[in-house]
Amino acid sequence: MSSGSKKRETFSSGIAVFFAALGSAVGLGNIWKFPYLTGIFGGGAFLLVYILCVIFVGIPVMLAEFFIGRNTRSNVIGAFKKLAPGTMWKHVGTMGVIAAYLIMFFYSCVAGWVYCYLFKSIRGDFVGITLESAKVQFTQTIIGPLTPILWQSIVMVAVGSILIMGVQKGIERVTKTLMPVLFLLIIICDIRALTLPGAFDGVKFLFNVDFSKLTAVAILTALGLSFFKLSLGMGTMVTYSSYFTKDNNLFRTAFSVAFSDTLVSILAGLAIFPTVFAFGMQPGAGPGLLFMTIPLVFSKIPMGNYLLIAFFFLSSIAATTAMLSLVEVLVAYYTEEFGISRKAASIVNSTIIVIIGSTAALSVDANSLLGSIKFFGKGFFDWYDYISSNILLPIGGFFIAIFVGYIMNRKAVLDEFSNNFLKLKFATEIYLFVLKTITPILLIIIFLNSIGIINFK
């Protein structure tokens, strides 16, 4: 059954398109990684560099993916088959499918921890918690062996169930509901955090403009984040844009998603770091901050357990909406290229992710069941992350930029971005210039940095 043999669903409106694309971009990295990196690399100075990188890398590649998806109304592999039949370009789509699998193998594991911590906070497990008991709680959650697999399975049941319902009744309905809730919960946490004594130190950590911290490492970090943080190079934006309506303004959608994604990260930082600094603790990136420090500091605040529930609920929203877009890459591919039903594709892919992803869940820690199995110094979890993030995504993004910038017919690109009637020719010409000249060079730098060839101390 070909992709064109039956009518494809689309998102129902522009606001649905925006929330779905934003849900794909917003993930767990927004909650802890981006705010932390902003703080240690010069606050407002780093933010300025990041925004410039988004303009020259993130938005150009996002728009290229939007063009490919909406122009073809196909899954990520089928899209390249339509635009360049009988060529090797389809393998750019293949990289996207492989990357989606690899990311889900380890991301579903981390999302399982978030779901578990939401359950623990609802149950009141963090009331009166100490630093030592926080470490014990986290160790028990990640080592298992049954606990991480159980929560990883629950995550995939939730994601698979939403995808079975379809584009409008599943993805659209959930993202239109959950993304506003995420913003509301972040703002509630912000208000409480900013009213704590000593909270200003956390604000200063985030926004103090210190250009002396803008080292080569900081600039390369901002460059990488501008690409990875917007869910690019993994087929998600190609797949989602294949459901866009023809009257959707692609430029407005891309800029709105990039701006809102950055705003979510900043608001998350305003919820976390004023609270951390108010209790005299030092911020630290990674699971230690999200799963140990946050429960500890929230437990010291009056009504803090309710805020903790809100915090892990918003974290679970971010994780879930990001995973929906990743698994939809696979579901669209299976339904359109193999002709199986959406329900079957959702179940099959959720099962594959749990089975293979369990190797990631069981290899996180040296004391995990598979923690001692290493290949060139990396376990399963680290390899899934490394191959997808450091190799497939930047290479995929580079070839997407080259494909739209050099291979595609200029008139077809102009027509798609103008929706055949909007007066966007000048903006599109500028965009194509950036996509053909600046973006590929920066993506090569991202790739070389991610695999360690460019390495500044």
C-alpha positions in Angstrom: 0.0 0.0 0.0 1.6 3.3 -1.0 1.5 6.5 1.0 -0.9 8.0 -1.4 -3.5 5.2 -1.4 -5.7 6.6 1.3 -6.5 10.0 2.6 -3.9 11.3 5.2 -4.9 13.1 8.3 -3.8 16.7 8.9 -3.7 18.9 11.9 -6.9 20.9 12.2 -5.6 24.4 12.6 -2.6 26.7 13.0 -2.6 26.5 16.8 -2.7 22.7 16.6 0.4 22.9 14.3 2.2 25.2 16.7 1.5 23.1 19.9 2.4 19.9 18.1 5.7 21.2 16.8 6.5 22.9 20.1 5.7 19.6 21.9 8.3 17.9 19.7 10.9 20.5 20.5 10.4 20.8 24.2 11.9 17.9 26.2 13.7 17.1 29.4 16.7 19.1 28.2 14.6 22.2 28.5 14.0 21.5 32.2 17.5 21.2 33.4 20.3 21.1 30.8 19.7 24.4 28.9 19.1 26.6 32.0 22.2 25.1 33.7 24.4 25.7 30.6 23.1 29.2 30.3 24.1 29.9 33.9 27.7 28.5 33.7 28.5 30.0 30.3 27.7 33.6 31.0 24.0 33.9 31.4 22.6 36.6 29.1 25.8 36.5 27.0 25.3 32.8 26.3 21.6 33.3 25.6 22.4 35.9 23.0 24.9 33.6 21.2 22.4 30.7 21.4 19.7 32.9 19.7 22.1 33.8 16.9 22.9 30.1 16.4 19.1 29.3 16.3 18.7 31.9 13.6 21.5 30.5 11.5 21.2 26.7 12.2 18.0 25.8 14.1 15.4 27.7 12.1 16.9 27.1 8.7 17.0 23.3 9.2 13.5 23.3 10.7 12.2 25.2 7.7 13.9 22.7 5.4 12.2 19.9 7.2 8.9 21.7 7.0 9.3 22.0 3.3 10.1 18.4 2.7 7.3 17.2 4.9 4.4 19.4 3.7 5.5 19.3 0.1 5.3 15.5 0.0 2.7 14.6 2.6 4.8 11.5 3.4 6.9 9.8 6.1 10.5 10.8 6.3 11.8 8.0 3.9 8.8 8.3 1.5 9.3 12.0 1.3 12.8 11.7 -0.1 11.6 8.9 -2.5 9.0 11.4 -3.9 11.4 14.3 -4.2 14.4 12.4 -5.5 13.1 9.1 -6.9 15.7 6.4 -7.6 18.5 8.2 -5.8 20.5 7.7 -2.6 18.8 10.6 -0.9 16.2 8.3 0.6 18.9 7.2 3.0 18.8 10.6 4.7 15.3 9.6 5.7 16.6 6.2 6.8 19.1 7.9 9.1 16.1 9.8 10.6 14.3 6.5 11.3 17.3 4.9 12.8 18.0 8.0 15.0 14.4 8.0 16.2 14.8 4.4 17.3 18.1 5.0 19.1 16.9 8.1 20.9 13.8 6.3 22.1 15.8 3.4 23.4 17.5 5.6 26.0 15.0 8.5 26.2 12.1 6.2 27.2 14.4 5.0 30.0 14.9 8.6 31.4 11.2 9.3 30.9 10.4 6.3 33.0 12.4 7.8 35.8 10.3 11.0 35.5 7.1 9.0 35.6 8.3 7.1 38.6 9.2 10.3 40.4 5.8 11.8 39.7 4.3 8.7 41.3 6.6 8.9 44.2 5.9 12.6 44.8 2.1 11.9 44.6 2.6 9.2 47.2 4.5 11.5 49.4 7.8 9.6 49.3 9.9 12.9 49.4 8.4 14.4 52.5 11.3 14.9 55.0 13.8 13.6 52.5 17.6 14.0 53.2 20.5 14.1 50.9 21.4 10.5 51.7 17.8 9.2 51.2 17.5 11.2 48.0 20.6 9.3 46.7 19.0 6.0 47.8 15.7 6.8 46.1 17.5 7.6 42.8 19.7 4.5 43.0 16.7 2.3 43.5 14.9 3.9 40.6 17.7 3.5 38.0 19.3 0.2 39.0 16.3 -2.1 39.3 16.3 -4.4 37.5 12.5 -4.5 37.6 11.7 -0.9 38.5 13.3 0.8 35.4 11.8 -1.7 33.0 8.3 -1.4 34.6 8.3 2.4 34.3 9.8 2.3 30.8 7.0 0.0 29.8 4.4 2.4 31.4 5.8 5.3 29.4 5.5 3.4 26.1 2.0 2.2 26.9 1.0 5.9 27.4 2.8 7.1 24.2 1.5 4.2 22.1 -2.1 4.6 23.3 -2.0 8.3 22.3 -0.6 7.5 18.8 -3.2 4.8 18.2 -5.9 7.5 18.4 -4.4 9.3 15.4 -3.1 12.7 14.4 -6.1 14.9 15.4 -7.7 12.8 18.2 -4.3 11.7 19.6 -1.3 13.9 19.0 -3.2 17.1 18.4 -5.6 16.8 21.3 -2.9 15.8 23.8 -0.4 18.5 22.7 -3.1 21.2 22.6 -4.1 20.2 26.2 -0.7 19.5 27.7 1.5 22.3 26.4 -0.7 25.1 27.9 -0.7 23.1 31.2 3.1 22.9 31.0 3.3 26.7 30.8 0.9 27.1 33.6 2.7 24.7 35.9 6.1 26.3 35.2 4.7 29.8 36.0 3.2 28.5 39.3 6.6 27.1 40.2 8.3 30.3 39.1 6.1 32.5 41.3 6.9 30.3 44.4 10.6 30.1 43.7 11.0 33.8 43.1 9.4 34.6 46.4 11.9 32.6 48.4 14.6 34.5 50.4 17.9 34.5 48.5 16.1 33.7 45.2 17.8 36.6 43.4 21.1 34.6 43.4 19.5 32.1 41.2 18.2 34.8 38.8 21.6 36.3 38.7 23.1 32.9 37.9 20.8 32.7 34.9 20.9 36.2 33.5 24.1 37.8 34.6 25.7 39.0 31.3 29.4 37.9 31.5 31.1 37.9 28.2 34.3 36.7 29.8 32.7 33.2 30.1 32.0 33.1 26.3 34.8 30.7 25.5 35.1 28.6 22.4 33.5 25.7 24.4 30.6 27.9 25.3 30.0 29.0 21.7 30.3 25.4 20.4 27.8 24.3 23.1 25.3 27.0 22.0 25.8 25.9 18.4 25.1 22.3 19.2 22.1 23.2 21.4 20.5 25.3 18.6 20.3 22.2 16.5 19.6 19.3 18.9 17.2 21.2 21.2 14.7 21.8 18.4 14.4 18.1 17.5 16.1 18.4 14.2 17.7 15.8 12.0 15.7 12.9 13.4 12.7 13.0 11.1 10.2 14.5 13.6 9.7 17.8 11.9 9.5 16.2 8.5 6.8 13.9 9.8 4.8 16.5 11.7 5.0 19.0 8.8 3.5 16.3 6.6 0.3 16.9 8.6 0.4 20.7 8.3 -2.4 22.4 6.4 -1.5 24.2 3.1 -2.4 27.6 4.6 0.0 27.3 7.5 2.7 30.0 7.5 5.9 28.0 7.8 8.1 30.9 8.7 5.8 32.0 11.5 5.5 28.5 12.8 9.3 28.0 12.9 10.1 31.3 14.6 7.2 30.8 17.1 8.4 27.3 18.0 12.0 28.4 18.4 11.0 31.4 20.6 8.6 29.4 22.7 11.1 26.5 23.2 13.7 29.0 24.5 11.0 30.6 26.7 10.2 27.2 28.3 13.8 26.7 29.1 14.2 30.1 30.7 11.0 29.7 32.8 12.2 26.3 33.9 15.5 27.8 35.0 13.5 30.4 37.0 11.7 27.6 38.8 14.8 25.6 39.6 17.8 27.8 40.3 16.2 30.5 42.6 15.0 27.5 44.7 18.4 25.8 44.7 20.3 29.0 45.6 17.8 29.9 48.3 18.9 26.9 50.2 22.6 27.4 49.7 23.1 24.5 47.3 25.1 24.5 44.1 23.5 23.8 40.7 24.7 20.7 38.9 23.7 19.5 35.5 22.2 16.1 34.8 20.2 13.6 36.8 21.7 14.8 40.1 19.8 18.1 39.8 16.6 16.7 38.4 16.2 13.6 40.6 18.1 14.4 43.8 18.5 18.2 44.3 15.0 19.2 43.3 13.2 16.8 45.6 15.5 17.8 48.4 15.0 21.6 48.1 11.3 21.4 47.4 10.8 19.3 50.6 12.1 22.3 52.6 9.4 24.7 51.2 6.0 25.0 52.9 3.5 23.1 50.6 6.6 22.0 48.7 5.4 18.5 48.0 2.5 20.0 45.9 5.0 22.0 44.0 7.1 18.9 43.5 4.1 17.1 42.1 3.6 20.0 39.7 7.3 20.0 38.7 7.4 16.3 37.9 4.1 16.5 36.1 5.4 19.3 33.8 8.6 17.2 33.3 6.5 14.2 32.3 4.5 16.4 29.9 7.8 17.5 28.3 9.0 14.0 28.0 5.7 12.6 26.6 5.2 15.2 23.9 8.8 14.8 22.7 8.4 11.0 22.6 5.1 11.3 20.6 6.9 13.0 17.8 9.8 10.5 17.8 7.6 7.4 17.7 5.3 9.0 15.1 8.3 9.1 12.8 8.3 5.3 13.1 4.5 4.9 13.0 4.2 7.0 9.8 7.0 5.0 8.2 5.4 1.6 9.0 1.8 2.6 8.0 2.8 4.2 4.7 5.7 2.0 3.5 4.4 -1.4 4.7 0.6 -0.8 4.7 -0.1 -1.9 8.3 -2.6 -0.1 10.5 -1.8 2.7 12.8 -2.7 0.6 15.8 -0.4 -2.3 14.8 2.4 0.1 14.0 2.1 1.8 17.4 2.0 -1.5 19.3 4.9 -3.0 17.3 7.2 0.0 17.7 6.3 0.5 21.4 7.2 -3.2 22.0 10.5 -2.9 20.0 11.4 0.2 22.0 10.7 -1.5 25.4 12.6 -4.7 24.4 15.7 -3.1 23.0 15.4 -0.1 25.2 15.6 -2.3 28.3 19.3 -2.8 27.5 19.7 1.0 28.1 17.6 0.9 31.2 19.8 -1.9 32.6 23.1 -0.3 31.7 22.9 3.2 33.2 24.9 2.5 36.3 27.9 0.3 37.0 25.8 -1.7 39.5 23.0 -2.2 36.9 22.3 -5.7 35.6 24.1 -4.9 32.3 26.3 -2.1 33.7 29.5 -4.1 33.3 29.0 -4.7 29.6 31.1 -2.1 27.7 32.1 -1.6 24.1 35.1 0.8 23.8 34.3 2.1 27.2 30.6 2.8 26.6 27.5 0.8 27.7 24.3 0.4 25.8 22.7 3.6 27.1 25.7 5.7 26.2 26.1 4.2 22.7 22.5 4.8 21.8 22.9 8.4 22.8 26.3 8.9 21.2 25.5 7.4 17.8 22.2 9.3 17.5 23.2 12.7 18.9 26.8 12.9 17.8 26.7 11.2 14.4 23.2 10.7 12.8 21.6 13.9 13.8 24.2 16.4 12.6 24.9 14.4 9.4 21.2 14.2 8.7 20.8 17.9 9.3 23.7 18.7 7.0 22.2 16.6 4.1 18.8 18.1 4.6 20.2 21.6 4.3 22.1 20.6 1.1 19.1 18.8 -0.3 16.7 21.8 0.0 19.4 24.4 -0.7 21.0 22.8 -3.8 19.0 19.8 -5.1 15.4 21.1 -4.9 14.0 23.4 -7.6 14.1 27.0 -6.4 10.6 27.7 -7.6 9.2 24.7 -5.8 10.8 26.0 -2.6 9.5 29.6 -3.1 6.0 28.3 -3.9 5.9 26.1 -0.8 7.0 28.8 1.6 4.7 31.4 0.1 1.8 28.9 0.2 1.4 30.0 -3.5 0.1 33.4 -2.5 1.9 34.9 0.4 4.4 37.6 -0.5 7.4 36.0 1.1 9.8 35.8 -1.9 12.4 38.2 -0.3 12.3 36.3 3.0 12.6 33.0 1.2 15.6 34.2 -0.9 17.4 35.3 2.3 16.5 32.0 3.9 17.9 30.0 1.0 21.1 32.0 1.1 21.6 31.2 4.8 20.7 27.5 4.2 23.2 27.1 1.3 26.1 29.0 2.8 26.1 29.5 6.6 24.1 26.6 7.9 26.1 23.7 6.3 29.4 25.1 7.6 28.0 25.4 11.1 26.5 21.9 11.0 29.9 20.5 10.0 31.4 22.3 13.0 28.7 20.8 15.2 29.5 17.3 13.9 33.3 17.7 14.3 32.8 19.0 17.8 30.4 16.3 18.7 32.8 13.5 17.7 35.7 15.2 19.4 37.7 16.3 16.4 37.2 19.9 17.4 38.0 19.9 21.0 38.7 23.0 23.1 39.7 22.8 26.7 
